[in-house]
Amino acid sequence: MQPQTRSFLAIAAVLLVVIATLTIPRLRSEHSVEASGRAAVPSAGSDGPAPALKVSTALVTPRPLAEHLSTTGTLRANERVDLVSEIAGKVREIYFDEGSAVEAGKVLLKIDDAELLAQKERSRYRLELASNREAQQKRLFGEGIISQEEYESELAQKNVLEAEDRLINSQLAKTEIKAPFAGIIGLRAVSVGSFLSPQTRIATLQDIDPIKLDFAVPEKYAGRVKVGAQVQFSIKGQDDHFEGEIYAVEPLVDPETRSLTVRARSANPGRRLTPGAFADVELAVKEIPRALTVPAIAVIPDLAGKKVFVIEDGKAAVRTITTGLRTETEVEVVSGLAEGDRVITSGLQIVRPGQPVEAE
């Protein structure tokens, strides 16, 4: 090794010793200060009780609860009939305006009755003659001039003519088409001069106040639908909601749809409801006057059933519950809770049994 190299290494070794001598005491001092500082700060979880978790709660109190069934229905007229003629003939007069209200018994249309009137007049003359002859034969029979058989033959002839006269009167009555009940008459399908047959529809007459509502309910609710129950319904294009009352239930479940047809009746002032309209129907199929309910958000599904957290002595406690009816926002609790319990509704992901909690 060269003398210069040995001199350089000796100098470097001396410098390292000097640096170490100056630096190590300083590092030890800083480490000691840091350690003493950490020791002066107590651990947050080691001393004192954990802070209470603030949660939202709901008080369990009894209240009315109803299970509602939503379905669809169709409006129908209270009474409806297609007006037709019982006899054939030509229309002579029309006495109604399309779309107007008519009273029961009002004459709506007249069929030409000239031929029947002529038959009526002939029948009257024949009946008058037969009545005179019957009276004369009765007198002769009383005097013993003619036999009882001769008298009864004349009496039978008179009775036949009387029956024919009644038949003509009946036919004459049918030349007037009358409203069988009060209602609204629709668009007419005939004109003056039209020839009517018994198959020709003249117009439609409807009584729409009150109005009927037909709807179907699933088979499983058949035993819960009762006559007298109230229903609510709405119609497309109208903001108002309407009410009706069930007055009849079909006693047969449709084997194809497995549903039961129900009919309700609703007042229709102002004729705002029109037969044939589509209706959204809501029906209460079960009502509980005093049900214990909790918010649906408070119920936690569990392998063992369903549970909720309640506050007991300032701490969270678990209760296993049995539920009943359920709405969009509430759940009926059949067992597991009592009136006055306070159920936790927030922080359910982090709350643990026994954890201190505080209701906000």
C-alpha positions as CSV (number, residue, x, y, z in Angstrom):
1,M,0.0,0.0,0.0
2,Q,1.3,3.5,-0.8
3,P,2.1,5.9,2.0
4,Q,-0.4,8.4,0.6
5,T,-3.3,5.9,0.7
6,R,-2.6,4.9,4.3
7,S,-2.6,8.6,5.3
8,F,-6.0,9.2,3.6
9,L,-7.6,6.2,5.3
10,A,-6.3,7.3,8.7
11,I,-7.8,10.8,8.2
12,A,-11.2,9.3,7.2
13,A,-11.4,7.1,10.3
14,V,-10.6,10.0,12.6
15,L,-13.5,12.0,11.0
16,L,-16.0,9.2,11.4
17,V,-15.1,8.9,15.1
18,V,-15.6,12.6,15.6
19,I,-19.0,12.6,13.8
20,A,-20.3,9.7,15.8
21,T,-19.2,11.3,19.1
22,L,-21.2,14.4,18.3
23,T,-24.4,12.8,16.8
24,I,-25.3,9.9,19.1
25,P,-25.9,11.9,22.3
26,R,-28.2,14.3,20.4
27,L,-30.3,11.4,18.9
28,R,-30.6,9.8,22.3
29,S,-31.8,13.1,23.8
30,E,-34.5,13.6,21.1
31,H,-35.7,10.1,21.4
32,S,-36.0,10.5,25.1
33,V,-38.1,13.7,24.7
34,E,-40.4,12.1,22.2
35,A,-41.0,9.1,24.4
36,S,-41.7,11.3,27.4
37,G,-44.1,13.3,25.3
38,R,-46.0,10.2,24.2
39,A,-46.2,9.0,27.7
40,A,-47.8,12.3,28.8
41,V,-50.7,11.8,26.3
42,P,-53.2,9.2,27.7
43,S,-54.8,6.7,25.3
44,A,-58.3,7.5,24.1
45,G,-59.6,4.0,24.7
46,S,-57.7,3.0,27.8
47,D,-59.2,5.4,30.4
48,G,-62.8,6.5,30.8
49,P,-66.1,5.3,29.3
50,A,-66.7,5.3,25.5
51,P,-68.8,8.1,24.1
52,A,-72.5,7.3,23.5
53,L,-73.6,6.9,19.9
54,K,-76.3,9.3,18.8
55,V,-79.2,7.6,17.1
56,S,-82.7,8.3,15.8
57,T,-85.6,6.4,17.5
58,A,-89.3,5.7,17.3
59,L,-91.6,5.1,20.2
60,V,-93.8,2.0,20.0
61,T,-97.4,3.0,20.4
62,P,-100.7,1.4,19.4
63,R,-102.5,2.9,16.4
64,P,-105.0,1.8,13.7
65,L,-103.5,-0.2,10.9
66,A,-105.1,-1.5,7.7
67,E,-103.9,-3.8,5.0
68,H,-104.8,-2.4,1.6
69,L,-105.3,-4.2,-1.7
70,S,-104.7,-2.4,-5.0
71,T,-106.5,-3.6,-8.1
72,T,-108.2,-2.3,-11.2
73,G,-111.9,-2.1,-12.1
74,T,-114.4,-0.8,-14.6
75,L,-117.3,1.6,-14.2
76,R,-120.8,0.5,-15.2
77,A,-124.1,2.2,-15.4
78,N,-126.5,1.6,-12.5
79,E,-129.1,0.6,-15.1
80,R,-128.6,0.2,-18.9
81,V,-130.9,-0.9,-21.7
82,D,-130.9,-0.9,-25.5
83,L,-134.2,0.6,-26.6
84,V,-135.9,-1.6,-29.3
85,S,-139.4,-2.0,-30.6
86,E,-141.5,-5.0,-29.9
87,I,-143.3,-4.7,-33.2
88,A,-142.3,-3.9,-36.8
89,G,-143.3,-0.5,-38.3
90,K,-142.2,2.8,-39.6
91,V,-141.0,5.6,-37.3
92,R,-143.5,8.4,-37.3
93,E,-142.2,10.7,-34.6
94,I,-139.0,11.0,-32.4
95,Y,-139.5,12.9,-29.1
96,F,-136.1,12.9,-27.5
97,D,-132.8,14.8,-27.9
98,E,-129.6,12.8,-28.0
99,G,-127.6,13.0,-24.8
100,S,-130.5,14.4,-22.8
101,A,-132.0,13.4,-19.5
102,V,-135.5,11.7,-19.7
103,E,-138.0,10.8,-17.0
104,A,-139.4,7.3,-16.5
105,G,-142.4,6.7,-18.7
106,K,-141.6,9.5,-21.2
107,V,-142.6,8.6,-24.8
108,L,-139.4,8.6,-26.8
109,L,-140.6,7.4,-30.2
110,K,-143.9,6.8,-32.1
111,I,-144.4,4.1,-34.7
112,D,-147.0,4.6,-37.4
113,D,-150.3,3.0,-36.1
114,A,-152.7,3.8,-38.9
115,E,-153.3,0.1,-39.7
116,L,-153.8,-0.8,-36.1
117,L,-156.3,2.0,-35.6
118,A,-158.3,0.7,-38.5
119,Q,-158.3,-2.8,-37.0
120,K,-159.3,-1.2,-33.7
121,E,-162.3,0.5,-35.3
122,R,-163.4,-2.7,-37.1
123,S,-163.0,-4.7,-33.8
124,R,-165.2,-2.1,-32.0
125,Y,-168.1,-2.5,-34.5
126,R,-167.9,-6.3,-34.4
127,L,-167.7,-6.3,-30.6
128,E,-170.7,-4.0,-30.4
129,L,-172.7,-6.3,-32.7
130,A,-171.7,-9.4,-30.8
131,S,-172.6,-7.8,-27.5
132,N,-176.1,-7.0,-28.7
133,R,-176.6,-10.5,-30.1
134,E,-175.4,-12.0,-26.8
135,A,-177.8,-9.9,-24.8
136,Q,-180.7,-10.9,-27.1
137,Q,-179.8,-14.6,-26.8
138,K,-179.5,-14.3,-23.1
139,R,-183.1,-13.0,-22.9
140,L,-184.4,-15.8,-25.2
141,F,-182.6,-18.4,-23.2
142,G,-184.2,-17.0,-20.1
143,E,-187.6,-17.3,-21.7
144,G,-186.8,-20.9,-22.7
145,I,-187.0,-20.2,-26.4
146,I,-183.5,-21.3,-27.2
147,S,-181.2,-23.9,-25.6
148,Q,-178.3,-23.2,-23.3
149,E,-175.9,-24.5,-26.0
150,E,-177.1,-21.8,-28.5
151,Y,-176.7,-19.1,-25.9
152,E,-173.2,-20.2,-24.9
153,S,-172.1,-20.3,-28.5
154,E,-173.1,-16.6,-28.9
155,L,-171.4,-15.8,-25.6
156,A,-168.2,-17.5,-26.7
157,Q,-168.2,-15.4,-29.9
158,K,-168.5,-12.2,-27.9
159,N,-165.6,-13.3,-25.6
160,V,-163.4,-14.0,-28.6
161,L,-164.0,-10.5,-30.1
162,E,-163.3,-9.0,-26.7
163,A,-159.9,-10.8,-26.6
164,E,-159.1,-9.6,-30.1
165,D,-159.9,-6.1,-29.1
166,R,-157.5,-6.3,-26.1
167,L,-154.9,-7.7,-28.4
168,I,-155.2,-4.7,-30.8
169,N,-155.0,-2.4,-27.8
170,S,-151.8,-4.1,-26.7
171,Q,-150.3,-3.7,-30.2
172,L,-151.3,0.0,-30.2
173,A,-149.5,0.5,-26.9
174,K,-146.3,-1.0,-28.4
175,T,-146.3,1.7,-31.1
176,E,-145.1,4.1,-28.3
177,I,-141.5,3.4,-27.1
178,K,-141.3,4.7,-23.5
179,A,-138.4,5.2,-21.1
180,P,-138.4,2.2,-18.6
181,F,-136.5,4.3,-16.1
182,A,-135.1,7.8,-15.7
183,G,-131.7,8.3,-17.2
184,I,-129.5,9.7,-19.9
185,I,-130.4,8.7,-23.5
186,G,-127.5,8.2,-25.9
187,L,-127.1,8.7,-29.6
188,R,-130.0,7.5,-31.7
189,A,-129.6,5.0,-34.5
190,V,-132.8,5.7,-36.4
191,S,-134.6,8.6,-38.1
192,V,-138.1,9.5,-38.9
193,G,-139.3,7.3,-41.7
194,S,-136.9,4.4,-40.7
195,F,-138.5,0.9,-40.7
196,L,-138.1,-0.8,-37.4
197,S,-137.9,-4.5,-36.7
198,P,-137.7,-6.0,-33.2
199,Q,-133.9,-6.3,-33.7
200,T,-133.3,-2.6,-34.5
201,R,-131.6,-0.7,-31.8
202,I,-133.1,2.8,-31.3
203,A,-130.7,4.2,-28.7
204,T,-129.2,3.3,-25.3
205,L,-130.7,4.6,-22.1
206,Q,-128.5,4.6,-18.9
207,D,-129.0,5.5,-15.3
208,I,-125.5,6.7,-14.1
209,D,-126.3,8.2,-10.7
210,P,-125.4,6.2,-8.7
211,I,-122.8,4.4,-10.8
212,K,-121.4,0.8,-10.3
213,L,-117.8,-0.3,-10.0
214,D,-116.8,-3.8,-10.9
215,F,-113.4,-5.1,-9.9
216,A,-111.6,-8.4,-9.1
217,V,-109.8,-9.5,-6.0
218,P,-107.4,-12.5,-5.8
219,E,-108.8,-15.7,-4.4
220,K,-106.8,-15.6,-1.2
221,Y,-108.7,-12.4,-0.2
222,A,-112.2,-13.9,-0.9
223,G,-113.0,-14.4,2.8
224,R,-112.0,-10.8,3.7
225,V,-114.2,-9.0,1.2
226,K,-117.5,-8.0,3.0
227,V,-120.7,-6.3,1.8
228,G,-120.8,-2.8,3.2
229,A,-117.0,-2.3,3.1
230,Q,-115.7,1.0,1.7
231,V,-113.5,1.3,-1.4
232,Q,-111.6,4.2,-2.8
233,F,-110.9,4.6,-6.5
234,S,-109.6,7.1,-9.0
235,I,-110.1,7.7,-12.7
236,K,-107.6,8.6,-15.4
237,G,-107.7,12.3,-16.2
238,Q,-109.3,13.3,-12.9
239,D,-107.4,14.4,-9.8
240,D,-110.1,13.7,-7.3
241,H,-110.5,10.4,-5.5
242,F,-114.0,8.8,-5.2
243,E,-115.5,6.5,-2.6
244,G,-117.9,3.6,-3.0
245,E,-119.5,0.8,-1.0
246,I,-119.5,-2.9,-1.8
247,Y,-123.1,-4.2,-2.1
248,A,-122.6,-7.5,-3.9
249,V,-120.0,-10.2,-4.2
250,E,-120.0,-12.9,-6.9
251,P,-120.3,-16.2,-5.1
252,L,-118.0,-18.0,-7.6
253,V,-114.2,-17.8,-8.1
254,D,-113.3,-17.6,-11.7
255,P,-111.4,-20.8,-12.4
256,E,-109.3,-19.2,-15.1
257,T,-108.1,-16.0,-13.3
258,R,-108.5,-17.3,-9.7
259,S,-110.2,-14.1,-8.8
260,L,-113.5,-13.0,-7.3
261,T,-115.7,-10.3,-8.9
262,V,-116.9,-7.6,-6.5
263,R,-119.4,-4.8,-7.2
264,A,-119.6,-1.5,-5.5
265,R,-121.9,1.5,-5.9
266,S,-120.8,5.2,-5.8
267,A,-122.6,8.5,-6.0
268,N,-122.1,10.4,-9.2
269,P,-123.2,13.9,-8.8
270,G,-122.7,16.0,-11.8
271,R,-122.2,12.8,-13.9
272,R,-118.4,13.1,-13.7
273,L,-118.0,9.4,-13.8
274,T,-118.7,7.7,-17.1
275,P,-119.6,4.0,-17.6
276,G,-116.8,2.0,-19.2
277,A,-114.0,4.1,-17.6
278,F,-110.9,2.4,-16.2
279,A,-110.5,2.7,-12.4
280,D,-107.6,2.2,-10.0
281,V,-109.2,0.7,-6.9
282,E,-107.9,0.4,-3.3
283,L,-109.6,-1.8,-0.7
284,A,-108.9,-2.3,2.9
285,V,-109.0,-6.1,3.4
286,K,-107.9,-6.2,7.0
287,E,-108.1,-3.6,9.8
288,I,-106.5,-3.6,13.2
289,P,-107.7,-0.9,15.6
290,R,-104.7,-1.1,18.0
291,A,-101.6,-2.4,16.3
292,L,-98.0,-2.0,17.6
293,T,-96.0,-0.8,14.6
294,V,-92.4,0.2,14.0
295,P,-90.8,1.9,11.0
296,A,-89.9,-0.6,8.3
297,I,-86.4,0.6,8.2
298,A,-85.9,-0.5,11.8
299,V,-86.5,-4.2,11.1
300,I,-83.3,-6.2,10.4
301,P,-83.6,-9.6,8.7
302,D,-81.8,-12.3,10.5
303,L,-81.2,-16.1,10.1
304,A,-83.3,-16.7,13.2
305,G,-86.1,-14.4,12.0
306,K,-86.3,-10.6,12.3
307,K,-84.9,-8.3,15.0
308,V,-84.8,-4.7,16.1
309,F,-82.5,-2.7,18.3
310,V,-84.1,-0.9,21.3
311,I,-82.7,1.4,24.0
312,E,-82.5,-0.2,27.5
313,D,-80.9,1.7,30.3
314,G,-79.0,3.9,27.8
315,K,-77.6,0.9,25.9
316,A,-78.6,-0.9,22.7
317,A,-80.3,-4.2,23.1
318,V,-81.5,-6.7,20.5
319,R,-85.1,-7.9,20.4
320,T,-86.3,-10.8,18.2
321,I,-89.8,-10.0,16.8
322,T,-92.7,-11.6,15.0
323,T,-94.2,-9.4,12.3
324,G,-97.7,-9.2,10.8
325,L,-99.1,-6.6,8.4
326,R,-96.7,-4.5,6.4
327,T,-97.2,-1.2,4.6
328,E,-94.8,0.8,2.6
329,T,-93.4,2.6,5.7
330,E,-94.5,0.5,8.7
331,V,-94.5,-3.1,10.0
332,E,-96.9,-4.5,12.6
333,V,-95.1,-6.2,15.5
334,V,-97.1,-9.2,16.8
335,S,-94.6,-10.2,19.5
336,G,-91.3,-9.2,20.9
337,L,-92.1,-5.5,21.7
338,A,-94.3,-3.8,24.2
339,E,-96.0,-0.4,24.2
340,G,-93.5,2.3,25.2
341,D,-90.4,0.6,23.9
342,R,-88.1,2.9,21.9
343,V,-86.8,1.4,18.7
344,I,-83.5,2.5,17.1
345,T,-84.0,3.6,13.4
346,S,-80.6,4.9,12.4
347,G,-77.0,3.8,12.6
348,L,-78.1,0.1,12.5
349,Q,-74.9,-0.8,10.5
350,I,-72.6,0.2,13.3
351,V,-74.6,-0.2,16.5
352,R,-73.8,-3.3,18.7
353,P,-75.6,-4.9,21.6
354,G,-74.5,-3.3,24.9
355,Q,-73.2,-0.2,23.2
356,P,-74.1,3.1,24.9
357,V,-76.5,5.1,22.7
358,E,-78.3,8.4,23.0
359,A,-81.6,9.3,21.3
360,E,-81.3,12.5,19.3
